[in-house]
Amino acid sequence: MQSAMNNEGSDPAKQAYINGLKKYRDGDLKAACPYFSQAINGGIGDFDILYYRGMCHLDAGDYQSALIDFEVLVRQYPKNPEYIFRRGFIHYKLGMNAEAIRDLALVPEDFDDCSIRWHYLAVLFYKLEDREAALAAIEKALLKFPTMPKIWFNAGVILAAMDLGDRADLAFVTAAKLDPRLTSVPRQILE
């Protein structure tokens, strides 16, 4: 987040922002969203509010609305890795593969707060049949999340697609040890 609440906006808008922040901090993102919209419509010009509202939209699965907020945030702060990551994730959820890859690849390599991006990139590259790029991304995901079963499973799918059977089998076995339910899942990429 970039700034604190400024003195712009009407008193009801300021109160709506405060109420929205309370709901947001309590984890009730669904209830927070209308307050943030009311605050924006009432003249609050603080860019943090777009982040909060965008996160509320994400939580609700309203990716189109979330995209609008994160597009504005990225235009205002084009080097903010979290905003870029969030926009990339939204593109991923909307099936906008090229845009998702562009954004997720823009997140600096050493920005660990969004390291799950490697998993999303692996899935995207796999879907685009770029197996080498998918393998490179899934290997980075495994380094960041060595105990996440879905990543091991997807590594198996990618390795199998590259005819690396022994390595694929090892990845599937590891995934099943971490989550036994994965033994009965079809060997297709998991999102």
Secondary structure, 3 states (H helix, E strand, C coil): CCCCCCCCCCHHHHHHHHHHHHHHHCCCHHHHHHHHHHHHHCCCCCCHHHHHHHHHHHHHCCHHHHHHHHHHHHHHCCCCHHHHHHHHHHHHHCCCHHHHHHHHHHCCCCCHHHCCHHHHHHHHHHHCCCHHHHHHHHHHHHHHCCCCHHHHHHHHHHHHHCCCHHHHHHHHHHHHHHCHHHHHCCCCCCC
